Amino acid sequence: MKHYDYLIVGAGLFGSVFAHEMTKKGASCLVIEKRNHVGGNIYTEDIEGINVHKYGAHIFHTSDKEVWDYVNTLAEFNHYINSPVAVYKNELYNLPFNMNTFSKLWGIRTPQEAKDIIAAQIADLNIGEPQNLEEQALSLVGRDVYEKLVKGYTEKQWGRDCKELPSFIIKRLPLRFIYDNNYFNDPYQGIPKGGYTNLIIKLLEGSDVLLNTDYFAFRQEHPGVADKTVYTGPLDAYFDYRLGILQYRTVRFETEVLPTDNYQGNAVVNYTEREVPYTRIIEHKHFEFGTQPSTVISREYPEEWKPGMEPYYPINDEENESLAAQYRALAEAEPDTIFGGRLGTYRYYDMDKVIRLALDTVKEM
Ligand SMILES: Cc1cc2nc3c(=O)[nH]c(=O)nc-3n(C[C@H](O)[C@H](O)[C@H](O)COP(=O)(O)OP(=O)(O)OC[C@H]3O[C@@H](n4cnc5c(N)ncnc54)[C@H](O)[C@@H]3O)c2cc1C
């Protein structure tokens, strides 16, 4: 096998940006990916002409102008604005919590009326130092918003009662006293026209890519294939789990093609009552204003992660953080391996942050 400057493990966003930047500088890169496709979790799959976000809905949003300019050189972004709708027992509410939400909840019109109701509800509860997530959320938004829009959703996300969850999980629950349903505060937002996979393919131009290739078998067979390794797989797996297993939350997606052109009228609909077993339904075509005759929806079921399942969200409690810190110390001592991306660092990052990290890593080198 040819010798490379870099062996990049994982054809996700981090690995692909790294490969792109290094290739531009004249370095040779081999990207290996254990899945049968590139893109990592931002992979979009064409089903009935619709770009389906196979590993969960991905909306690009950023305040980082340089990253925004960067992605716009790779793909044209549309003007999608994320404006989720919440369903609670057949009542519909706009998210994030804003004047449309409050007006629907209480039949009021002005910001002052909304502020007065929330303040009165919080005062009535008389909570001192919040002892759990329920008390924390109640003391931030009052009873109505909590019970209809926060409680059930959060309990499904974590698989536990809000009273059993620590208060630190929710630091803020932003309330917006204007009629604005735009979920994100960032100035730049959109979805790449034609899906994320094309953007990744563009990033990987000039690199050699091997799919269906697991690093751990590959490194046995080709120990000296590159001068340096960039590793974006799970941090604990690299060290053969020698200090223990890092935990995650995962999500199971049930995806269905439906013979209708428009199922729910919005890309993202949250189900906030606990009795409905899924947290959200995503209707993928609405990310790109699709006009196809059929539609594809995905129901999302948060689940406890077990080895072998897709690791999605790192658990940022003390036990996992302390284990991750020990693994990170081992990682720093590896002279020829760079650990990157969300799995390689055991940190949740949005896409823009992952791009920023990859660009900065290349700059530092
Ligand atoms: C459910 C969900 C929804 C999200 N929604 C958004 C959103 O709306 N907006 C946003 O900005 N961000 C979102 N994100 C974050 C986004 O997914 C990440 O920022 C991004 O995917 C991270 O890229 P990465 O390259 O670090 O990791 P990944 O995409 O996970 O790539 C790592 C790659 O390494 C491969 N790999 C692992 N182990 C090995 C091995 N041993 N050998 C070979 N290959 C290996 C994996 O198969 C994978 O392809 C979301 C994340 C999740 C979990």
The ligand as a Tripos MOL2 file, in Angstrom:
@<TRIPOS>MOLECULE
LIG
   53    58     1     0     0
SMALL
NO_CHARGES

@<TRIPOS>ATOM
      1 C1        -29.0600   13.4330   16.6920 C.3       1 LIG1
      2 C2        -28.1080   14.5640   16.3640 C.ar      1 LIG1
      3 C3        -28.5800   15.7220   15.7690 C.ar      1 LIG1
      4 C4        -27.6970   16.7670   15.4710 C.ar      1 LIG1
      5 N1        -28.1860   17.9170   14.9090 N.ar      1 LIG1
      6 C5        -27.3530   18.9280   14.6360 C.ar      1 LIG1
      7 C6        -27.8510   20.1490   14.0690 C.ar      1 LIG1
      8 O1        -29.0600   20.3100   13.8140 O.2       1 LIG1
      9 N2        -26.9590   21.1410   13.8190 N.ar      1 LIG1
     10 C7        -25.6100   21.0130   14.1010 C.ar      1 LIG1
     11 O2        -24.8590   21.9580   13.8390 O.2       1 LIG1
     12 N3        -25.1200   19.8620   14.6020 N.ar      1 LIG1
     13 C8        -25.9520   18.8240   14.8870 C.ar      1 LIG1
     14 N4        -25.4410   17.6530   15.4110 N.ar      1 LIG1
     15 C9        -23.9780   17.5230   15.5960 C.3       1 LIG1
     16 C10       -23.2760   16.9370   14.3550 C.3       1 LIG1
     17 O3        -23.8050   15.6580   14.0770 O.3       1 LIG1
     18 C11       -21.7840   16.8400   14.6340 C.3       1 LIG1
     19 O4        -21.2550   18.1160   14.8640 O.3       1 LIG1
     20 C12       -20.9500   16.2200   13.4940 C.3       1 LIG1
     21 O5        -21.5690   15.1270   12.8890 O.3       1 LIG1
     22 C13       -19.6280   15.7580   14.0650 C.3       1 LIG1
     23 O6        -18.7740   15.2830   13.0560 O.3       1 LIG1
     24 P1        -17.5710   14.3180   13.4390 P.3       1 LIG1
     25 O7        -16.7520   14.1620   12.2300 O.co2     1 LIG1
     26 O8        -16.9200   14.7990   14.6810 O.co2     1 LIG1
     27 O9        -18.2630   12.9410   13.8880 O.3       1 LIG1
     28 P2        -19.0580   11.8300   13.0500 P.3       1 LIG1
     29 O10       -20.0040   12.4460   12.1160 O.co2     1 LIG1
     30 O11       -19.5930   10.8790   14.0480 O.co2     1 LIG1
     31 O12       -17.9100   11.0970   12.2130 O.3       1 LIG1
     32 C14       -17.0670   10.1210   12.7710 C.3       1 LIG1
     33 C15       -16.8900    9.0320   11.7470 C.3       1 LIG1
     34 O13       -15.9110    8.1090   12.2000 O.3       1 LIG1
     35 C16       -16.3120    6.8090   11.8260 C.3       1 LIG1
     36 N5        -15.6400    5.8520   12.7020 N.ar      1 LIG1
     37 C17       -15.7910    5.6750   14.0220 C.ar      1 LIG1
     38 N6        -15.0160    4.6780   14.4670 N.ar      1 LIG1
     39 C18       -14.3270    4.2130   13.3950 C.ar      1 LIG1
     40 C19       -13.3810    3.1760   13.2120 C.ar      1 LIG1
     41 N7        -12.9630    2.4140   14.2370 N.pl3     1 LIG1
     42 N8        -12.8880    2.9560   11.9820 N.ar      1 LIG1
     43 C20       -13.2970    3.7120   10.9160 C.ar      1 LIG1
     44 N9        -14.1990    4.7070   11.0370 N.ar      1 LIG1
     45 C21       -14.7090    4.9640   12.2640 C.ar      1 LIG1
     46 C22       -17.8140    6.8310   12.0530 C.3       1 LIG1
     47 O14       -18.4630    5.7910   11.3290 O.3       1 LIG1
     48 C23       -18.1700    8.2180   11.5350 C.3       1 LIG1
     49 O15       -18.4990    8.2060   10.1650 O.3       1 LIG1
     50 C24       -26.3190   16.6370   15.7720 C.ar      1 LIG1
     51 C25       -25.8570   15.4680   16.3990 C.ar      1 LIG1
     52 C26       -26.7310   14.4580   16.7110 C.ar      1 LIG1
     53 C27       -26.2080   13.2380   17.4140 C.3       1 LIG1
@<TRIPOS>BOND
     1     1     2 1
     2     2     3 ar
     3     2    52 ar
     4     3     4 ar
     5     4     5 ar
     6     4    50 ar
     7     5     6 ar
     8     6     7 ar
     9     6    13 1
    10     7     8 2
    11     7     9 ar
    12     9    10 ar
    13    10    11 2
    14    10    12 ar
    15    12    13 ar
    16    13    14 ar
    17    14    15 1
    18    14    50 ar
    19    15    16 1
    20    16    17 1
    21    16    18 1
    22    18    19 1
    23    18    20 1
    24    20    21 1
    25    20    22 1
    26    22    23 1
    27    23    24 1
    28    24    25 2
    29    24    26 1
    30    24    27 1
    31    27    28 1
    32    28    29 2
    33    28    30 1
    34    28    31 1
    35    31    32 1
    36    32    33 1
    37    33    34 1
    38    33    48 1
    39    34    35 1
    40    35    36 1
    41    35    46 1
    42    36    37 ar
    43    36    45 ar
    44    37    38 ar
    45    38    39 ar
    46    39    40 ar
    47    39    45 ar
    48    40    41 1
    49    40    42 ar
    50    42    43 ar
    51    43    44 ar
    52    44    45 ar
    53    46    47 1
    54    46    48 1
    55    48    49 1
    56    50    51 ar
    57    51    52 ar
    58    52    53 1
@<TRIPOS>SUBSTRUCTURE
     1 LIG1         1 GROUP 0 **** ****
